[in-house]
Amino acid sequence: MISRDGLSVERAYQQPRAVPRGAAEAAPDLPQSLIEDLHRIRLGALQARLMDQSELMLDLLAWSLGGGLRPWARPLAISPTDQPIAPEKGEGTSYPPRLAARLEPNTSLGPDGTPAEFEAFRAQGKKHRNQILTEALARTFCTGSSGLSAALARQLGVEVRRIWTPTAQGFLGRCSASYLDRLWSELVPAAAADQSFQKLKKGEKAKRLEALFADPATREALGLSREGCAKIDAWVPAELDWPEGEE
């Protein structure tokens, strides 16, 4: 209504709604920080393979700079900008030395870019130049929504377990207890499973699973078959798989 004091709104009086008391919302299986770490690790595994693909990286460079792609669809961030692949908690992740070399901040000053320094670089030959270029381009590779990353990962046979192992601190201890229960049931057959596993505290479950992934004696004590051990060695969470579409 409009009054001498200005415009005001009047409504029927309503009692404030009571918030129903229910059970606390269950914690997610994997917190968002862990999911982001896994996506960084997945990208790092792909970059590690791309570092050996000179021709492919040059093709991607030419395609990116050819002018035909929308800016957000280019597979290389040609700033050059190294893409973030260092997880917040890196235990269990081991990148090849060439890829890991620039993960730590470098506070030293580089060359001044003098003609003499450039000639010294050229004197090392085309093989050295191509290797430097390939490695630098691989560090700029970024994921997108076109499915290109997934296609290249399949083409190159990227195996994330080559650079990543589930550990208590880096992965298992950050998952929910119910997730760990399901993982134990998935990897250890019922006939060999320790029935007391679900009764353990979450930290103890994480340690038991860490031993399952890393300790042959633990697998032997459980009487696991060769096929069962191979399954454990190949297991990765769904977040480390490459989806067909949006990433």
HELIX and SHEET records of a PDB file:
HELIX    1   1 GLN A   32  LEU A   50  1                                  19    
HELIX    2   2 SER A   54  LEU A   65  1                                  12    
HELIX    3   3 PRO A   71  ALA A   73  5                                   3    
HELIX    4   4 PRO A   97  ALA A  100  1                                   4    
HELIX    5   5 PRO A  115  ARG A  122  1                                   8    
HELIX    6   6 LYS A  126  THR A  140  1                                  15    
HELIX    7   7 LEU A  148  LEU A  156  1                                   9    
HELIX    8   8 VAL A  160  ARG A  162  5                                   3    
HELIX    9   9 LEU A  172  ARG A  174  5                                   3    
HELIX   10  10 ALA A  177  LEU A  187  1                                  11    
HELIX   11  11 PHE A  197  LYS A  199  5                                   3    
HELIX   12  12 LYS A  202  ALA A  214  1                                  13    
HELIX   13  13 PRO A  216  ALA A  221  1                                   6    
HELIX   14  14 ARG A  226  ALA A  234  1                                   9    
HELIX   15  15 ALA A  238  LEU A  240  5                                   3    
SHEET    1   A 2 ILE A   2  SER A   3  0                                        
SHEET    2   A 2 GLY A   6  LEU A   7 -1                                        
END                                                                             
